[in-house]
Amino acid sequence: MKKLLRTLPLLTLVLTGCSLTTVTKTTTRAITPSATSAPQKTIYSNASGLTMTYTNDWKYLEGIYGSLVTFFSPQGSGDLFRENLGVSVEKLPSSLTIQQYYDTTKTQLGKLIKDFKELSTEDVVVAGLPAKKIVYEGSQQSYKLKWEQVFLIKDKNVYLFTYTATAESFPSYLAQVDEMIKSVKLP
């Protein structure tokens, strides 16, 4: 557990590229692919065996910010902050439950993100596995940001999917990000 606590700050930095509230909602639902009209491509990671579908207008870079892959939204005119979805996989030092990982992550986020505020948390299913989704907001540098983070554990690996956007632009790409996460297949 102590090793995990030392690795979470690194994970948090990966997640962000760089007052706690009561949980408002806890439900369980399956996240499964649904139809989309946008042209799509599929990426496969040799390193993790993860497969994920994304829309053609998103670009990606592998291995930046310590992530497996980071997807970037289309660049708009006058965009000062580019919305992104970071995907990372990290080996856990011991067997942890989703709830234990969530509790530790939430504590770390509260320490590392200025004005951290959890907006919601939800139990979900991704790639047939139990997962946790947390939506939170806070400040980083001069930006008021909002995040949606989904994580799951398989074979002592934690798979993290973190969407980061400004508070204003967050809803603009949320549906596309959720579709991308819904498409995940694990080995």
Helices and strands as residue ranges (DSSP letters): H 2-16, E 28-31, E 40-44, E 51-55, E 59-62, E 69-72, E 84-91, H 98-112, E 114-126, E 129-140, E 143-154, E 157-166, H 170-182
